[in-house]
C-alpha cells in the first residue's frame, strides 16, 4: 500500500521532561542517565539525571527525563 503523504522524522519535547521521537529509531546505548540512538540521518544523544522509557516501538520512542542536561543532535557522516 502506498502512502498518500510522505512521513518525516519529528521530535516533540514537552516541558523538557517528555521527549517523543517519531520515525524509525535504532537504540545504540541506553542506561539510567543517557540514551544514544540513530534517527534518520542523525545521531541523538540525551543526558539527564534520570531517563525512563514510557513506550517503545519500531517507529516511536517516548522518553521521560528528569533534569535534562544535554540534547545533542549530530548528522551522520555520509561514507
N, CA, C, O and CB atoms as a CASP TS submission, in Angstrom:
PFRMAT TS
TARGET T0000
AUTHOR 0000-0000-0000
METHOD Language model
MODEL 1
PARENT N/A
ATOM      1  N   UNK     1       0.829  -1.171   0.000  1.00  0.00           N
ATOM      2  CA  UNK     1       0.000   0.000   0.000  1.00  0.00           C
ATOM      3  C   UNK     1       0.882   1.245   0.000  1.00  0.00           C
ATOM      4  O   UNK     1       1.786   1.361   0.827  1.00  0.00           O
ATOM      5  CB  UNK     1      -0.948  -0.008   1.203  1.00  0.00           C
ATOM      6  N   UNK     2       0.633   2.152  -0.897  1.00  0.00           N
ATOM      7  CA  UNK     2       1.386   3.382  -0.985  1.00  0.00           C
ATOM      8  C   UNK     2       0.799   4.430  -0.053  1.00  0.00           C
ATOM      9  O   UNK     2      -0.418   4.564   0.072  1.00  0.00           O
ATOM     10  CB  UNK     2       1.409   3.893  -2.418  1.00  0.00           C
ATOM     11  N   UNK     3       1.698   5.176   0.602  1.00  0.00           N
ATOM     12  CA  UNK     3       1.233   6.225   1.498  1.00  0.00           C
ATOM     13  C   UNK     3       0.918   7.483   0.696  1.00  0.00           C
ATOM     14  O   UNK     3       1.634   7.824  -0.245  1.00  0.00           O
ATOM     15  CB  UNK     3       2.285   6.522   2.589  1.00  0.00           C
ATOM     16  N   UNK     4      -0.130   8.153   1.065  1.00  0.00           N
ATOM     17  CA  UNK     4      -0.562   9.343   0.366  1.00  0.00           C
ATOM     18  C   UNK     4       0.375  10.517   0.607  1.00  0.00           C
ATOM     19  O   UNK     4       0.678  11.275  -0.314  1.00  0.00           O
ATOM     20  CB  UNK     4      -1.958   9.705   0.783  1.00  0.00           C
ATOM     21  N   UNK     5       0.835  10.667   1.853  1.00  0.00           N
ATOM     22  CA  UNK     5       1.734  11.753   2.210  1.00  0.00           C
ATOM     23  C   UNK     5       3.040  11.164   2.728  1.00  0.00           C
ATOM     24  O   UNK     5       3.018  10.148   3.423  1.00  0.00           O
ATOM     25  CB  UNK     5       1.086  12.689   3.267  1.00  0.00           C
ATOM     26  N   UNK     6       4.180  11.779   2.408  1.00  0.00           N
ATOM     27  CA  UNK     6       5.452  11.254   2.915  1.00  0.00           C
ATOM     28  C   UNK     6       5.572  11.473   4.416  1.00  0.00           C
ATOM     29  O   UNK     6       5.106  12.478   4.952  1.00  0.00           O
ATOM     30  CB  UNK     6       6.633  11.914   2.192  1.00  0.00           C
ATOM     31  N   UNK     7       6.198  10.525   5.077  1.00  0.00           N
ATOM     32  CA  UNK     7       6.421  10.643   6.515  1.00  0.00           C
ATOM     33  C   UNK     7       7.814  11.210   6.755  1.00  0.00           C
ATOM     34  O   UNK     7       8.759  10.884   6.036  1.00  0.00           O
ATOM     35  CB  UNK     7       6.255   9.267   7.223  1.00  0.00           C
ATOM     36  N   UNK     8       7.931  12.040   7.743  1.00  0.00           N
ATOM     37  CA  UNK     8       9.210  12.640   8.091  1.00  0.00           C
ATOM     38  C   UNK     8       9.432  12.467   9.588  1.00  0.00           C
ATOM     39  O   UNK     8       8.487  12.358  10.369  1.00  0.00           O
ATOM     40  CB  UNK     8       9.257  14.145   7.686  1.00  0.00           C
ATOM     41  N   UNK     9      10.694  12.444   9.963  1.00  0.00           N
ATOM     42  CA  UNK     9      11.038  12.328  11.366  1.00  0.00           C
ATOM     43  C   UNK     9      10.604  13.574  12.113  1.00  0.00           C
ATOM     44  O   UNK     9      10.667  14.682  11.579  1.00  0.00           O
ATOM     45  CB  UNK     9      12.538  12.093  11.539  1.00  0.00           C
ATOM     46  N   UNK    10      10.164  13.392  13.346  1.00  0.00           N
ATOM     47  CA  UNK    10       9.821  14.536  14.184  1.00  0.00           C
ATOM     48  C   UNK    10      10.269  14.266  15.616  1.00  0.00           C
ATOM     49  O   UNK    10      10.350  13.124  16.068  1.00  0.00           O
ATOM     50  CB  UNK    10       8.297  14.825  14.130  1.00  0.00           C
ATOM     51  N   UNK    11      10.557  15.362  16.309  1.00  0.00           N
ATOM     52  CA  UNK    11      10.932  15.310  17.718  1.00  0.00           C
ATOM     53  C   UNK    11       9.995  16.258  18.451  1.00  0.00           C
ATOM     54  O   UNK    11       9.889  17.433  18.099  1.00  0.00           O
ATOM     55  CB  UNK    11      12.451  15.697  17.944  1.00  0.00           C
ATOM     56  N   UNK    12       9.322  15.746  19.463  1.00  0.00           N
ATOM     57  CA  UNK    12       8.430  16.570  20.272  1.00  0.00           C
ATOM     58  C   UNK    12       8.937  16.581  21.705  1.00  0.00           C
ATOM     59  O   UNK    12       9.223  15.529  22.277  1.00  0.00           O
ATOM     60  CB  UNK    12       6.966  16.048  20.207  1.00  0.00           C
ATOM     61  N   UNK    13       9.049  17.776  22.286  1.00  0.00           N
ATOM     62  CA  UNK    13       9.524  17.921  23.664  1.00  0.00           C
ATOM     63  C   UNK    13       8.482  18.710  24.443  1.00  0.00           C
ATOM     64  O   UNK    13       8.051  19.781  24.016  1.00  0.00           O
ATOM     65  CB  UNK    13      10.925  18.629  23.719  1.00  0.00           C
ATOM     66  N   UNK    14       8.081  18.170  25.588  1.00  0.00           N
ATOM     67  CA  UNK    14       7.091  18.835  26.432  1.00  0.00           C
ATOM     68  C   UNK    14       7.715  19.103  27.794  1.00  0.00           C
ATOM     69  O   UNK    14       8.046  18.166  28.522  1.00  0.00           O
ATOM     70  CB  UNK    14       5.795  17.975  26.571  1.00  0.00           C
ATOM     71  N   UNK    15       7.877  20.369  28.141  1.00  0.00           N
ATOM     72  CA  UNK    15       8.437  20.796  29.431  1.00  0.00           C
ATOM     73  C   UNK    15       9.811  20.187  29.714  1.00  0.00           C
ATOM     74  O   UNK    15      10.190  20.037  30.875  1.00  0.00           O
ATOM     75  CB  UNK    15       7.485  20.428  30.553  1.00  0.00           C
ATOM     76  N   UNK    16      10.536  19.845  28.698  1.00  0.00           N
ATOM     77  CA  UNK    16      11.861  19.245  28.828  1.00  0.00           C
ATOM     78  C   UNK    16      11.855  17.991  29.694  1.00  0.00           C
ATOM     79  O   UNK    16      12.889  17.598  30.234  1.00  0.00           O
ATOM     80  CB  UNK    16      12.825  20.251  29.403  1.00  0.00           C
ATOM     81  N   UNK    17      10.688  17.365  29.825  1.00  0.00           N
ATOM     82  CA  UNK    17      10.613  16.130  30.604  1.00  0.00           C
ATOM     83  C   UNK    17      10.064  14.965  29.779  1.00  0.00           C
ATOM     84  O   UNK    17      10.425  13.816  30.032  1.00  0.00           O
ATOM     85  CB  UNK    17       9.745  16.343  31.837  1.00  0.00           C
ATOM     86  N   UNK    18       9.211  15.236  28.811  1.00  0.00           N
ATOM     87  CA  UNK    18       8.715  14.199  27.898  1.00  0.00           C
ATOM     88  C   UNK    18       9.296  14.447  26.520  1.00  0.00           C
ATOM     89  O   UNK    18       9.167  15.542  25.972  1.00  0.00           O
ATOM     90  CB  UNK    18       7.154  14.185  27.845  1.00  0.00           C
ATOM     91  N   UNK    19       9.937  13.430  25.958  1.00  0.00           N
ATOM     92  CA  UNK    19      10.542  13.520  24.626  1.00  0.00           C
ATOM     93  C   UNK    19       9.975  12.392  23.784  1.00  0.00           C
ATOM     94  O   UNK    19      10.054  11.224  24.163  1.00  0.00           O
ATOM     95  CB  UNK    19      12.110  13.445  24.693  1.00  0.00           C
ATOM     96  N   UNK    20       9.405  12.743  22.639  1.00  0.00           N
ATOM     97  CA  UNK    20       8.828  11.745  21.737  1.00  0.00           C
ATOM     98  C   UNK    20       9.529  11.841  20.391  1.00  0.00           C
ATOM     99  O   UNK    20       9.590  12.909  19.782  1.00  0.00           O
ATOM    100  CB  UNK    20       7.288  11.949  21.576  1.00  0.00           C
ATOM    101  N   UNK    21      10.056  10.712  19.936  1.00  0.00           N
ATOM    102  CA  UNK    21      10.720  10.621  18.636  1.00  0.00           C
ATOM    103  C   UNK    21       9.844   9.763  17.734  1.00  0.00           C
ATOM    104  O   UNK    21       9.605   8.590  18.019  1.00  0.00           O
ATOM    105  CB  UNK    21      12.172  10.020  18.763  1.00  0.00           C
ATOM    106  N   UNK    22       9.374  10.350  16.654  1.00  0.00           N
ATOM    107  CA  UNK    22       8.541   9.623  15.689  1.00  0.00           C
ATOM    108  C   UNK    22       9.334   9.371  14.425  1.00  0.00           C
ATOM    109  O   UNK    22       9.632  10.306  13.682  1.00  0.00           O
ATOM    110  CB  UNK    22       7.245  10.407  15.365  1.00  0.00           C
ATOM    111  N   UNK    23       9.669   8.159  14.179  1.00  0.00           N
ATOM    112  CA  UNK    23      10.323   7.693  12.957  1.00  0.00           C
ATOM    113  C   UNK    23      11.016   6.386  13.286  1.00  0.00           C
ATOM    114  O   UNK    23      10.889   5.881  14.401  1.00  0.00           O
ATOM    115  CB  UNK    23      11.339   8.753  12.394  1.00  0.00           C
ATOM    116  N   UNK    24      11.736   5.841  12.347  1.00  0.00           N
ATOM    117  CA  UNK    24      12.468   4.598  12.584  1.00  0.00           C
ATOM    118  C   UNK    24      13.685   4.899  13.447  1.00  0.00           C
ATOM    119  O   UNK    24      14.554   5.681  13.064  1.00  0.00           O
ATOM    120  CB  UNK    24      12.892   3.931  11.242  1.00  0.00           C
ATOM    121  N   UNK    25      13.737   4.279  14.598  1.00  0.00           N
ATOM    122  CA  UNK    25      14.751   4.571  15.612  1.00  0.00           C
ATOM    123  C   UNK    25      15.534   3.301  15.918  1.00  0.00           C
ATOM    124  O   UNK    25      14.962   2.217  16.026  1.00  0.00           O
ATOM    125  CB  UNK    25      14.101   5.141  16.907  1.00  0.00           C
ATOM    126  N   UNK    26      16.848   3.448  16.055  1.00  0.00           N
ATOM    127  CA  UNK    26      17.690   2.348  16.488  1.00  0.00           C
ATOM    128  C   UNK    26      18.394   2.768  17.770  1.00  0.00           C
ATOM    129  O   UNK    26      19.178   3.717  17.762  1.00  0.00           O
ATOM    130  CB  UNK    26      18.717   1.948  15.383  1.00  0.00           C
ATOM    131  N   UNK    27      18.127   2.082  18.858  1.00  0.00           N
ATOM    132  CA  UNK    27      18.805   2.377  20.117  1.00  0.00           C
ATOM    133  C   UNK    27      20.216   1.821  20.061  1.00  0.00           C
ATOM    134  O   UNK    27      20.405   0.634  19.794  1.00  0.00           O
ATOM    135  CB  UNK    27      18.028   1.789  21.324  1.00  0.00           C
ATOM    136  N   UNK    28      21.203   2.662  20.307  1.00  0.00           N
ATOM    137  CA  UNK    28      22.599   2.245  20.299  1.00  0.00           C
ATOM    138  C   UNK    28      23.151   2.082  21.709  1.00  0.00           C
ATOM    139  O   UNK    28      23.983   1.212  21.966  1.00  0.00           O
ATOM    140  CB  UNK    28      23.436   3.245  19.530  1.00  0.00           C
ATOM    141  N   UNK    29      22.679   2.931  22.619  1.00  0.00           N
ATOM    142  CA  UNK    29      23.124   2.873  24.013  1.00  0.00           C
ATOM    143  C   UNK    29      21.994   3.375  24.898  1.00  0.00           C
ATOM    144  O   UNK    29      21.338   4.369  24.585  1.00  0.00           O
ATOM    145  CB  UNK    29      24.425   3.715  24.235  1.00  0.00           C
ATOM    146  N   UNK    30      21.777   2.684  25.997  1.00  0.00           N
ATOM    147  CA  UNK    30      20.727   3.080  26.933  1.00  0.00           C
ATOM    148  C   UNK    30      21.169   2.708  28.337  1.00  0.00           C
ATOM    149  O   UNK    30      21.560   1.572  28.602  1.00  0.00           O
ATOM    150  CB  UNK    30      19.366   2.406  26.579  1.00  0.00           C
ATOM    151  N   UNK    31      21.099   3.689  29.237  1.00  0.00           N
ATOM    152  CA  UNK    31      21.305   3.392  30.655  1.00  0.00           C
ATOM    153  C   UNK    31      20.420   4.330  31.473  1.00  0.00           C
ATOM    154  O   UNK    31      19.551   4.995  30.909  1.00  0.00           O
ATOM    155  CB  UNK    31      22.816   3.545  31.058  1.00  0.00           C
ATOM    156  N   UNK    32      20.619   4.397  32.773  1.00  0.00           N
ATOM    157  CA  UNK    32      19.724   5.158  33.652  1.00  0.00           C
ATOM    158  C   UNK    32      19.777   6.658  33.414  1.00  0.00           C
ATOM    159  O   UNK    32      18.832   7.374  33.745  1.00  0.00           O
ATOM    160  CB  UNK    32      20.060   4.876  35.086  1.00  0.00           C
ATOM    161  N   UNK    33      20.887   7.144  32.836  1.00  0.00           N
ATOM    162  CA  UNK    33      21.057   8.589  32.692  1.00  0.00           C
ATOM    163  C   UNK    33      21.250   9.073  31.259  1.00  0.00           C
ATOM    164  O   UNK    33      21.321  10.280  31.029  1.00  0.00           O
ATOM    165  CB  UNK    33      22.217   9.021  33.500  1.00  0.00           C
ATOM    166  N   UNK    34      21.337   8.160  30.288  1.00  0.00           N
ATOM    167  CA  UNK    34      21.568   8.616  28.915  1.00  0.00           C
ATOM    168  C   UNK    34      20.995   7.659  27.882  1.00  0.00           C
ATOM    169  O   UNK    34      20.786   6.473  28.136  1.00  0.00           O
ATOM    170  CB  UNK    34      23.051   8.794  28.670  1.00  0.00           C
ATOM    171  N   UNK    35      20.748   8.227  26.703  1.00  0.00           N
ATOM    172  CA  UNK    35      20.258   7.462  25.556  1.00  0.00           C
ATOM    173  C   UNK    35      21.041   7.940  24.339  1.00  0.00           C
ATOM    174  O   UNK    35      21.239   9.140  24.143  1.00  0.00           O
ATOM    175  CB  UNK    35      18.694   7.639  25.350  1.00  0.00           C
ATOM    176  N   UNK    36      21.479   6.992  23.531  1.00  0.00           N
ATOM    177  CA  UNK    36      22.089   7.300  22.243  1.00  0.00           C
ATOM    178  C   UNK    36      21.341   6.486  21.207  1.00  0.00           C
ATOM    179  O   UNK    36      21.252   5.263  21.313  1.00  0.00           O
ATOM    180  CB  UNK    36      23.638   6.984  22.226  1.00  0.00           C
ATOM    181  N   UNK    37      20.801   7.168  20.202  1.00  0.00           N
ATOM    182  CA  UNK    37      20.057   6.448  19.179  1.00  0.00           C
ATOM    183  C   UNK    37      20.354   7.011  17.801  1.00  0.00           C
ATOM    184  O   UNK    37      20.744   8.168  17.643  1.00  0.00           O
ATOM    185  CB  UNK    37      18.560   6.510  19.463  1.00  0.00           C
ATOM    186  N   UNK    38      20.156   6.160  16.821  1.00  0.00           N
ATOM    187  CA  UNK    38      20.279   6.525  15.425  1.00  0.00           C
ATOM    188  C   UNK    38      18.876   6.862  14.946  1.00  0.00           C
ATOM    189  O   UNK    38      17.930   6.105  15.170  1.00  0.00           O
ATOM    190  CB  UNK    38      20.936   5.375  14.568  1.00  0.00           C
ATOM    191  N   UNK    39      18.753   8.011  14.281  1.00  0.00           N
ATOM    192  CA  UNK    39      17.441   8.573  13.993  1.00  0.00           C
ATOM    193  C   UNK    39      17.502   9.211  12.618  1.00  0.00           C
ATOM    194  O   UNK    39      18.024  10.317  12.477  1.00  0.00           O
ATOM    195  CB  UNK    39      17.005   9.608  15.080  1.00  0.00           C
ATOM    196  N   UNK    40      16.978   8.538  11.601  1.00  0.00           N
ATOM    197  CA  UNK    40      17.036   9.019  10.228  1.00  0.00           C
ATOM    198  C   UNK    40      18.501   9.184   9.835  1.00  0.00           C
ATOM    199  O   UNK    40      19.238   8.198   9.848  1.00  0.00           O
ATOM    200  CB  UNK    40      16.255  10.361  10.065  1.00  0.00           C
ATOM    201  N   UNK    41      18.950  10.378   9.490  1.00  0.00           N
ATOM    202  CA  UNK    41      20.354  10.605   9.119  1.00  0.00           C
ATOM    203  C   UNK    41      21.133  11.236  10.263  1.00  0.00           C
ATOM    204  O   UNK    41      22.153  11.889  10.038  1.00  0.00           O
ATOM    205  CB  UNK    41      20.442  11.496   7.875  1.00  0.00           C
ATOM    206  N   UNK    42      20.658  11.045  11.490  1.00  0.00           N
ATOM    207  CA  UNK    42      21.233  11.738  12.644  1.00  0.00           C
ATOM    208  C   UNK    42      21.499  10.781  13.800  1.00  0.00           C
ATOM    209  O   UNK    42      20.909   9.705  13.895  1.00  0.00           O
ATOM    210  CB  UNK    42      20.305  12.859  13.103  1.00  0.00           C
ATOM    211  N   UNK    43      22.401  11.206  14.668  1.00  0.00           N
ATOM    212  CA  UNK    43      22.601  10.568  15.959  1.00  0.00           C
ATOM    213  C   UNK    43      22.050  11.516  17.008  1.00  0.00           C
ATOM    214  O   UNK    43      22.289  12.722  16.947  1.00  0.00           O
ATOM    215  CB  UNK    43      24.115  10.229  16.220  1.00  0.00           C
ATOM    216  N   UNK    44      21.329  10.986  17.950  1.00  0.00           N
ATOM    217  CA  UNK    44      20.726  11.790  19.006  1.00  0.00           C
ATOM    218  C   UNK    44      21.214  11.260  20.349  1.00  0.00           C
ATOM    219  O   UNK    44      21.085  10.073  20.650  1.00  0.00           O
ATOM    220  CB  UNK    44      19.165  11.761  18.923  1.00  0.00           C
ATOM    221  N   UNK    45      21.776  12.162  21.147  1.00  0.00           N
ATOM    222  CA  UNK    45      22.255  11.791  22.476  1.00  0.00           C
ATOM    223  C   UNK    45      21.538  12.651  23.509  1.00  0.00           C
ATOM    224  O   UNK    45      21.524  13.878  23.410  1.00  0.00           O
ATOM    225  CB  UNK    45      23.804  11.958  22.588  1.00  0.00           C
ATOM    226  N   UNK    46      20.943  11.992  24.500  1.00  0.00           N
ATOM    227  CA  UNK    46      20.220  12.667  25.574  1.00  0.00           C
ATOM    228  C   UNK    46      20.861  12.271  26.896  1.00  0.00           C
ATOM    229  O   UNK    46      21.053  11.087  27.174  1.00  0.00           O
ATOM    230  CB  UNK    46      18.695  12.307  25.554  1.00  0.00           C
ATOM    231  N   UNK    47      21.192  13.278  27.713  1.00  0.00           N
ATOM    232  CA  UNK    47      21.754  13.041  29.041  1.00  0.00           C
ATOM    233  C   UNK    47      20.907  13.787  30.060  1.00  0.00           C
ATOM    234  O   UNK    47      20.548  14.947  29.857  1.00  0.00           O
ATOM    235  CB  UNK    47      23.249  13.491  29.118  1.00  0.00           C
ATOM    236  N   UNK    48      20.592  13.106  31.160  1.00  0.00           N
ATOM    237  CA  UNK    48      19.771  13.694  32.220  1.00  0.00           C
ATOM    238  C   UNK    48      20.085  12.996  33.538  1.00  0.00           C
ATOM    239  O   UNK    48      20.831  12.017  33.573  1.00  0.00           O
ATOM    240  CB  UNK    48      18.253  13.580  31.883  1.00  0.00           C
ATOM    241  N   UNK    49      19.508  13.509  34.618  1.00  0.00           N
ATOM    242  CA  UNK    49      19.675  12.826  35.908  1.00  0.00           C
ATOM    243  C   UNK    49      19.030  11.444  35.873  1.00  0.00           C
ATOM    244  O   UNK    49      19.536  10.493  36.468  1.00  0.00           O
ATOM    245  CB  UNK    49      19.065  13.666  37.051  1.00  0.00           C
ATOM    246  N   UNK    50      17.901  11.349  35.162  1.00  0.00           N
ATOM    247  CA  UNK    50      17.173  10.082  35.050  1.00  0.00           C
ATOM    248  C   UNK    50      16.502  10.011  33.677  1.00  0.00           C
ATOM    249  O   UNK    50      15.900  10.983  33.223  1.00  0.00           O
ATOM    250  CB  UNK    50      16.113   9.940  36.193  1.00  0.00           C
ATOM    251  N   UNK    51      16.611   8.852  33.020  1.00  0.00           N
ATOM    252  CA  UNK    51      15.960   8.617  31.728  1.00  0.00           C
ATOM    253  C   UNK    51      15.133   7.340  31.839  1.00  0.00           C
ATOM    254  O   UNK    51      15.650   6.286  32.207  1.00  0.00           O
ATOM    255  CB  UNK    51      17.015   8.510  30.564  1.00  0.00           C
ATOM    256  N   UNK    52      13.844   7.444  31.518  1.00  0.00           N
ATOM    257  CA  UNK    52      12.964   6.279  31.547  1.00  0.00           C
ATOM    258  C   UNK    52      12.213   6.180  30.226  1.00  0.00           C
ATOM    259  O   UNK    52      11.809   7.195  29.658  1.00  0.00           O
ATOM    260  CB  UNK    52      11.973   6.360  32.739  1.00  0.00           C
ATOM    261  N   UNK    53      12.028   4.966  29.743  1.00  0.00           N
ATOM    262  CA  UNK    53      11.259   4.741  28.526  1.00  0.00           C
ATOM    263  C   UNK    53       9.797   4.555  28.905  1.00  0.00           C
ATOM    264  O   UNK    53       9.452   3.655  29.671  1.00  0.00           O
ATOM    265  CB  UNK    53      11.794   3.507  27.740  1.00  0.00           C
ATOM    266  N   UNK    54       8.940   5.419  28.358  1.00  0.00           N
ATOM    267  CA  UNK    54       7.490   5.274  28.567  1.00  0.00           C
ATOM    268  C   UNK    54       6.914   4.274  27.586  1.00  0.00           C
ATOM    269  O   UNK    54       6.102   3.427  27.958  1.00  0.00           O
ATOM    270  CB  UNK    54       6.774   6.632  28.421  1.00  0.00           C
ATOM    271  N   UNK    55       7.341   4.373  26.305  1.00  0.00           N
ATOM    272  CA  UNK    55       6.903   3.403  25.296  1.00  0.00           C
ATOM    273  C   UNK    55       7.951   3.328  24.197  1.00  0.00           C
ATOM    274  O   UNK    55       8.692   4.278  23.948  1.00  0.00           O
ATOM    275  CB  UNK    55       5.511   3.791  24.706  1.00  0.00           C
ATOM    276  N   UNK    56       7.991   2.171  23.548  1.00  0.00           N
ATOM    277  CA  UNK    56       8.974   1.918  22.504  1.00  0.00           C
ATOM    278  C   UNK    56       8.356   1.019  21.452  1.00  0.00           C
ATOM    279  O   UNK    56       7.794  -0.030  21.766  1.00  0.00           O
ATOM    280  CB  UNK    56      10.257   1.282  23.087  1.00  0.00           C
ATOM    281  N   UNK    57       8.465   1.440  20.196  1.00  0.00           N
ATOM    282  CA  UNK    57       8.061   0.604  19.072  1.00  0.00           C
ATOM    283  C   UNK    57       9.062   0.840  17.947  1.00  0.00           C
ATOM    284  O   UNK    57      10.001   1.618  18.117  1.00  0.00           O
ATOM    285  CB  UNK    57       6.588   0.921  18.609  1.00  0.00           C
ATOM    286  N   UNK    58       8.884   0.198  16.821  1.00  0.00           N
ATOM    287  CA  UNK    58       9.845   0.342  15.728  1.00  0.00           C
ATOM    288  C   UNK    58       9.855   1.739  15.139  1.00  0.00           C
ATOM    289  O   UNK    58      10.839   2.133  14.513  1.00  0.00           O
ATOM    290  CB  UNK    58       9.544  -0.655  14.645  1.00  0.00           C
ATOM    291  N   UNK    59       8.781   2.500  15.323  1.00  0.00           N
ATOM    292  CA  UNK    59       8.731   3.837  14.730  1.00  0.00           C
ATOM    293  C   UNK    59       8.412   4.946  15.727  1.00  0.00           C
ATOM    294  O   UNK    59       8.059   6.056  15.329  1.00  0.00           O
ATOM    295  CB  UNK    59       7.714   3.856  13.638  1.00  0.00           C
ATOM    296  N   UNK    60       8.534   4.650  17.031  1.00  0.00           N
ATOM    297  CA  UNK    60       8.260   5.692  18.031  1.00  0.00           C
ATOM    298  C   UNK    60       8.957   5.358  19.342  1.00  0.00           C
ATOM    299  O   UNK    60       8.934   4.217  19.805  1.00  0.00           O
ATOM    300  CB  UNK    60       6.737   5.850  18.261  1.00  0.00           C
ATOM    301  N   UNK    61       9.576   6.376  19.930  1.00  0.00           N
ATOM    302  CA  UNK    61      10.210   6.249  21.234  1.00  0.00           C
ATOM    303  C   UNK    61       9.718   7.405  22.097  1.00  0.00           C
ATOM    304  O   UNK    61       9.843   8.568  21.715  1.00  0.00           O
ATOM    305  CB  UNK    61      11.779   6.245  21.118  1.00  0.00           C
ATOM    306  N   UNK    62       9.158   7.084  23.261  1.00  0.00           N
ATOM    307  CA  UNK    62       8.653   8.098  24.194  1.00  0.00           C
ATOM    308  C   UNK    62       9.455   7.976  25.475  1.00  0.00           C
ATOM    309  O   UNK    62       9.395   6.952  26.157  1.00  0.00           O
ATOM    310  CB  UNK    62       7.110   7.927  24.470  1.00  0.00           C
ATOM    311  N   UNK    63      10.212   9.026  25.806  1.00  0.00           N
ATOM    312  CA  UNK    63      11.061   9.051  26.989  1.00  0.00           C
ATOM    313  C   UNK    63      10.541  10.055  28.001  1.00  0.00           C
ATOM    314  O   UNK    63       9.929  11.059  27.638  1.00  0.00           O
ATOM    315  CB  UNK    63      12.502   9.382  26.608  1.00  0.00           C
ATOM    316  N   UNK    64      10.791   9.775  29.278  1.00  0.00           N
ATOM    317  CA  UNK    64      10.580  10.730  30.344  1.00  0.00           C
ATOM    318  C   UNK    64      11.933  10.971  30.991  1.00  0.00           C
ATOM    319  O   UNK    64      12.622  10.027  31.380  1.00  0.00           O
ATOM    320  CB  UNK    64       9.518  10.221  31.382  1.00  0.00           C
ATOM    321  N   UNK    65      12.312  12.239  31.106  1.00  0.00           N
ATOM    322  CA  UNK    65      13.609  12.570  31.693  1.00  0.00           C
ATOM    323  C   UNK    65      13.411  13.510  32.881  1.00  0.00           C
ATOM    324  O   UNK    65      12.457  14.286  32.935  1.00  0.00           O
ATOM    325  CB  UNK    65      14.545  13.215  30.637  1.00  0.00           C
ATOM    326  N   UNK    66      14.343  13.414  33.826  1.00  0.00           N
ATOM    327  CA  UNK    66      14.375  14.342  34.955  1.00  0.00           C
ATOM    328  C   UNK    66      15.666  15.137  34.858  1.00  0.00           C
ATOM    329  O   UNK    66      16.748  14.567  34.719  1.00  0.00           O
ATOM    330  CB  UNK    66      14.272  13.589  36.332  1.00  0.00           C
ATOM    331  N   UNK    67      15.547  16.454  34.931  1.00  0.00           N
ATOM    332  CA  UNK    67      16.685  17.370  34.873  1.00  0.00           C
ATOM    333  C   UNK    67      17.542  17.107  33.636  1.00  0.00           C
ATOM    334  O   UNK    67      18.645  16.569  33.732  1.00  0.00           O
ATOM    335  CB  UNK    67      17.537  17.241  36.139  1.00  0.00           C
ATOM    336  N   UNK    68      17.030  17.484  32.508  1.00  0.00           N
ATOM    337  CA  UNK    68      17.732  17.324  31.232  1.00  0.00           C
ATOM    338  C   UNK    68      19.023  18.135  31.246  1.00  0.00           C
ATOM    339  O   UNK    68      19.002  19.342  31.487  1.00  0.00           O
ATOM    340  CB  UNK    68      16.832  17.759  30.048  1.00  0.00           C
ATOM    341  N   UNK    69      20.160  17.462  30.982  1.00  0.00           N
ATOM    342  CA  UNK    69      21.469  18.125  30.935  1.00  0.00           C
ATOM    343  C   UNK    69      21.851  18.495  29.511  1.00  0.00           C
ATOM    344  O   UNK    69      22.315  19.606  29.257  1.00  0.00           O
ATOM    345  CB  UNK    69      22.545  17.226  31.544  1.00  0.00           C
ATOM    346  N   UNK    70      21.656  17.563  28.583  1.00  0.00           N
ATOM    347  CA  UNK    70      22.027  17.849  27.191  1.00  0.00           C
ATOM    348  C   UNK    70      21.156  17.058  26.226  1.00  0.00           C
ATOM    349  O   UNK    70      20.672  15.966  26.524  1.00  0.00           O
ATOM    350  CB  UNK    70      23.512  17.524  26.949  1.00  0.00           C
ATOM    351  N   UNK    71      20.981  17.657  25.062  1.00  0.00           N
ATOM    352  CA  UNK    71      20.197  17.081  23.975  1.00  0.00           C
ATOM    353  C   UNK    71      20.977  17.411  22.711  1.00  0.00           C
ATOM    354  O   UNK    71      20.873  18.520  22.185  1.00  0.00           O
ATOM    355  CB  UNK    71      18.696  17.647  23.931  1.00  0.00           C
ATOM    356  N   UNK    72      21.761  16.450  22.221  1.00  0.00           N
ATOM    357  CA  UNK    72      22.714  16.713  21.147  1.00  0.00           C
ATOM    358  C   UNK    72      22.306  15.928  19.896  1.00  0.00           C
ATOM    359  O   UNK    72      22.137  14.709  19.934  1.00  0.00           O
ATOM    360  CB  UNK    72      24.159  16.336  21.586  1.00  0.00           C
ATOM    361  N   UNK    73      22.156  16.653  18.797  1.00  0.00           N
ATOM    362  CA  UNK    73      21.862  16.033  17.508  1.00  0.00           C
ATOM    363  C   UNK    73      23.029  16.294  16.580  1.00  0.00           C
ATOM    364  O   UNK    73      23.421  17.441  16.365  1.00  0.00           O
ATOM    365  CB  UNK    73      20.534  16.574  16.900  1.00  0.00           C
ATOM    366  N   UNK    74      23.591  15.204  16.020  1.00  0.00           N
ATOM    367  CA  UNK    74      24.667  15.343  15.046  1.00  0.00           C
ATOM    368  C   UNK    74      24.321  14.568  13.791  1.00  0.00           C
ATOM    369  O   UNK    74      23.734  13.488  13.860  1.00  0.00           O
ATOM    370  CB  UNK    74      26.007  14.857  15.629  1.00  0.00           C
ATOM    371  N   UNK    75      24.681  15.117  12.655  1.00  0.00           N
ATOM    372  CA  UNK    75      24.425  14.465  11.368  1.00  0.00           C
ATOM    373  C   UNK    75      25.449  13.366  11.151  1.00  0.00           C
ATOM    374  O   UNK    75      26.641  13.573  11.378  1.00  0.00           O
ATOM    375  CB  UNK    75      24.469  15.489  10.201  1.00  0.00           C
ATOM    376  N   UNK    76      24.999  12.210  10.718  1.00  0.00           N
ATOM    377  CA  UNK    76      25.890  11.089  10.413  1.00  0.00           C
ATOM    378  C   UNK    76      26.731  11.436   9.202  1.00  0.00           C
ATOM    379  O   UNK    76      26.268  12.109   8.281  1.00  0.00           O
ATOM    380  CB  UNK    76      25.088   9.785  10.166  1.00  0.00           C
ATOM    381  N   UNK    77      27.973  10.969   9.211  1.00  0.00           N
ATOM    382  CA  UNK    77      28.834  11.159   8.047  1.00  0.00           C
ATOM    383  C   UNK    77      28.324  10.284   6.915  1.00  0.00           C
ATOM    384  O   UNK    77      27.933   9.135   7.120  1.00  0.00           O
ATOM    385  CB  UNK    77      30.317  10.825   8.379  1.00  0.00           C
ATOM    386  N   UNK    78      28.336  10.846   5.734  1.00  0.00           N
ATOM    387  CA  UNK    78      27.941  10.058   4.557  1.00  0.00           C
ATOM    388  C   UNK    78      29.188   9.449   3.942  1.00  0.00           C
ATOM    389  O   UNK    78      29.973  10.131   3.285  1.00  0.00           O
ATOM    390  CB  UNK    78      27.178  10.936   3.507  1.00  0.00           C
ATOM    391  N   UNK    79      29.359   8.125   4.173  1.00  0.00           N
ATOM    392  CA  UNK    79      30.525   7.437   3.634  1.00  0.00           C
ATOM    393  C   UNK    79      30.130   6.350   2.699  1.00  0.00           C
ATOM    394  O   UNK    79      30.993   5.664   2.151  1.00  0.00           O
ATOM    395  CB  UNK    79      31.366   6.875   4.729  1.00  0.00           C
TER
END
